[in-house]
Amino acid sequence: MRIFKNKGEFTKFQILAKIAQQEPHLKQKDIAEELGITVQAVSENIKTLVKEGYVETGSSNFRYKITKYGIDKVKTEAINLKAYSDMVLNTMNGYKSIWPAIAAEDLHQGEQVWLNMDDGILYADTEDKSGAYAEVFSDALEGEDVTLINLGGEIDLVPKDVVIVKIPPISEGGSRVCDMDRIQEIYSQDFDRIGVLGTSARAITNHLNVYPDFEFATASATASAAEKGLRVLVFSVGKMTNRVISKLEEKGIVYTIEDVKKV
């Protein structure tokens, strides 16, 4: 469905529709202010509309007057615009708010399921475990991703704290000047995810024989994991630590910083 070939055509339609209101003493400045364009743009468009036979100037008591052809044009464009708008609205109304989860058991269309977060993953099953619920949109087998609609309630999530182990930059010795006994002691605590930020930090996890869960977009990944109830340990180099701190403070997540440089 063709509405307007370009933005200029739509602007001409707006100006023509404004003139059609037949307001006495209508000025180009008034039109410009209402449409958010320059007076020069209004002037050029009106000249084009006059040339095309849609507007007359200097007749009767009005500065500008729409012609019969102009009225027909406004009606036609308005009808097309309404039809297009209705089509878009009908399309949008056809969409349902959906949400993915992992099926904890075989699920069937139309069933009501309950939602819970386990190890940062959203699961759905038919056992009432939380205050969050949804309707199954289509069948899914256990372990598959299931489409959910009509979500309600809230998932009871308690954000966990983050421990940041600050590693000296390579200019200060990097991993070689770290207290590995202290790092091992920190690492032995109960953490759900491990993140690294910086090459020297990766050297620390290599020493621990640990493969990090994330080392790219670490600040955002750490905050997201903590929000989902996972406790995160982050090894971060020097000033890079500020990226993690900034993101955690933005989300209101509690954190502690451990300086492990040898004294």
Secondary structure as GFF3:
##gff-version 3
##sequence-region A 1 263
A	DSSP	alpha_helix	7	20	.	.	.	ID=ss1
A	DSSP	alpha_helix	28	35	.	.	.	ID=ss2
A	DSSP	alpha_helix	39	51	.	.	.	ID=ss3
A	DSSP	beta_strand	55	57	.	.	.	ID=ss4
A	DSSP	beta_strand	64	66	.	.	.	ID=ss5
A	DSSP	alpha_helix	68	93	.	.	.	ID=ss6
A	DSSP	beta_strand	98	103	.	.	.	ID=ss7
A	DSSP	beta_strand	112	118	.	.	.	ID=ss8
A	DSSP	beta_strand	121	125	.	.	.	ID=ss9
A	DSSP	beta_strand	133	136	.	.	.	ID=ss10
A	DSSP	beta_strand	145	152	.	.	.	ID=ss11
A	DSSP	beta_strand	162	167	.	.	.	ID=ss12
A	DSSP	three_ten_helix	170	172	.	.	.	ID=ss13
A	DSSP	three_ten_helix	174	177	.	.	.	ID=ss14
A	DSSP	alpha_helix	180	187	.	.	.	ID=ss15
A	DSSP	beta_strand	193	197	.	.	.	ID=ss16
A	DSSP	alpha_helix	199	208	.	.	.	ID=ss17
A	DSSP	alpha_helix	218	227	.	.	.	ID=ss18
A	DSSP	beta_strand	232	237	.	.	.	ID=ss19
A	DSSP	three_ten_helix	238	240	.	.	.	ID=ss20
A	DSSP	alpha_helix	241	251	.	.	.	ID=ss21
A	DSSP	beta_strand	255	259	.	.	.	ID=ss22
###
